[in-house]
Amino acid sequence: KRLTHSSAHVLLLSLLLNLLIAERVESLSWCGHEDVSWNASATLKFVPKHPGAHLVSVHSSKHNDYLLCIVKKFNPNNLRIWVGGFELLTLVNFFWIDGSIWVYENWIGRWNDESCFVKKNYICAFKQ
């Protein structure tokens, strides 16, 4: 299943800023939101801090605009957030933490691949 705004197979139960899902207001680093480990078969494993949720993946300009509207509504002074994209071993190929396929990107003037230790707000997606 792929997390997209229009997918009939995935129900996006909630898109929430950390301001809404944390009892206290906090920003986390990308690394602080997901526990990352390798298992015995050299498979990358991500365990989210919020059960049932991962940092959101973005699969179209429409979905990107939708997420931006949410961020502008709840945090208009800081539009930089963490999403679930990552680059494995700086190979220039990006992946989504939820396992969906990387089919859309918006780098010029928008997205940024900052150090995962920078603290930012984030949006989590919950799948059914």
C-alpha positions as CSV (number, residue, x, y, z in Angstrom):
1,K,0.0,0.0,0.0
2,R,1.2,3.5,-0.9
3,L,0.4,6.5,1.2
4,T,-1.1,9.1,-1.1
5,H,-3.8,11.7,-0.8
6,S,-6.1,10.0,-3.2
7,S,-5.5,6.3,-2.6
8,A,-8.6,4.3,-2.0
9,H,-6.5,1.5,-0.4
10,V,-5.0,3.6,2.4
11,L,-7.1,5.6,4.8
12,L,-5.2,8.5,6.2
13,L,-6.7,8.6,9.6
14,S,-4.8,11.7,10.7
15,L,-2.1,14.1,9.7
16,L,-0.9,15.8,12.8
17,L,1.8,18.2,13.8
18,N,3.7,17.2,16.9
19,L,1.9,20.1,18.6
20,L,-1.3,18.0,18.5
21,I,0.1,14.5,19.3
22,A,2.5,15.3,22.0
23,E,1.4,16.2,25.5
24,R,4.0,18.9,25.6
25,V,5.2,21.0,22.7
26,E,8.4,19.6,21.3
27,S,10.4,19.5,18.1
28,L,12.4,16.3,17.4
29,S,15.2,15.5,15.1
30,W,14.4,13.1,12.3
31,C,16.6,10.6,14.1
32,G,14.7,11.3,17.3
33,H,11.3,10.5,15.7
34,E,12.2,7.1,14.3
35,D,14.5,4.5,15.9
36,V,16.6,3.2,13.1
37,S,18.3,-0.2,13.2
38,W,19.6,-3.0,11.0
39,N,18.4,-6.5,11.6
40,A,20.4,-9.8,11.2
41,S,19.6,-10.0,7.5
42,A,20.9,-6.4,6.9
43,T,17.4,-5.0,6.5
44,L,16.8,-1.5,7.6
45,K,14.1,-1.2,10.3
46,F,12.3,1.9,11.5
47,V,10.3,1.9,14.8
48,P,8.2,5.1,15.2
49,K,8.0,7.0,18.5
50,H,4.3,7.3,18.0
51,P,2.8,3.8,17.8
52,G,1.1,3.1,14.4
53,A,2.6,6.2,12.8
54,H,5.5,7.2,10.6
55,L,6.7,10.5,9.3
56,V,4.5,11.3,6.4
57,S,5.5,10.5,2.8
58,V,4.6,12.8,-0.1
59,H,3.6,11.4,-3.5
60,S,2.3,14.3,-5.5
61,S,2.3,18.1,-5.7
62,K,-1.4,18.0,-4.6
63,H,-0.5,16.0,-1.5
64,N,2.5,18.3,-0.9
65,D,0.2,21.4,-1.1
66,Y,-2.3,19.7,1.3
67,L,0.5,19.1,3.9
68,L,1.7,22.7,3.5
69,C,-1.8,24.0,4.2
70,I,-1.8,22.0,7.4
71,V,1.5,23.3,8.5
72,K,0.5,26.9,7.7
73,K,-2.6,26.5,9.7
74,F,-1.0,25.1,12.9
75,N,2.5,26.6,12.7
76,P,2.6,29.6,10.3
77,N,5.8,31.0,11.6
78,N,7.9,27.9,10.9
79,L,7.1,26.0,7.7
80,R,10.1,23.7,7.8
81,I,9.0,20.2,9.0
82,W,10.3,16.7,8.9
83,V,8.8,14.3,6.4
84,G,9.7,10.6,6.1
85,G,12.2,10.8,3.3
86,F,15.7,9.6,3.8
87,E,18.9,9.0,1.7
88,L,20.7,5.7,2.4
89,L,24.4,6.1,2.6
90,T,24.4,9.3,0.5
91,L,23.8,7.3,-2.7
92,V,21.6,10.2,-4.1
93,N,18.6,7.8,-4.0
94,F,15.9,8.8,-1.6
95,F,13.3,6.4,0.0
96,W,10.2,6.8,2.1
97,I,10.3,5.5,5.7
98,D,6.9,3.9,5.3
99,G,8.3,1.7,2.4
100,S,6.3,3.4,-0.3
101,I,7.9,4.3,-3.6
102,W,9.7,7.6,-4.1
103,V,7.8,9.1,-7.1
104,Y,7.6,12.8,-6.3
105,E,10.1,15.4,-5.0
106,N,10.1,19.1,-4.6
107,W,13.7,20.2,-3.9
108,I,14.1,23.6,-5.6
109,G,13.2,26.2,-3.0
110,R,11.1,23.8,-0.9
111,W,12.5,20.6,0.5
112,N,15.9,20.2,2.1
113,D,17.9,17.2,3.2
114,E,19.3,18.7,6.4
115,S,21.2,16.7,9.0
116,C,18.8,14.4,10.7
117,F,19.9,15.8,14.1
118,V,18.3,19.2,13.4
119,K,15.1,19.6,15.5
120,K,11.9,20.5,13.7
121,N,8.2,20.0,13.9
122,Y,6.9,17.0,12.0
123,I,3.8,15.4,10.5
124,C,2.9,11.8,11.2
125,A,0.6,9.6,9.1
126,F,-1.4,6.8,10.6
127,K,-2.4,3.9,8.3
128,Q,-5.4,1.7,8.9
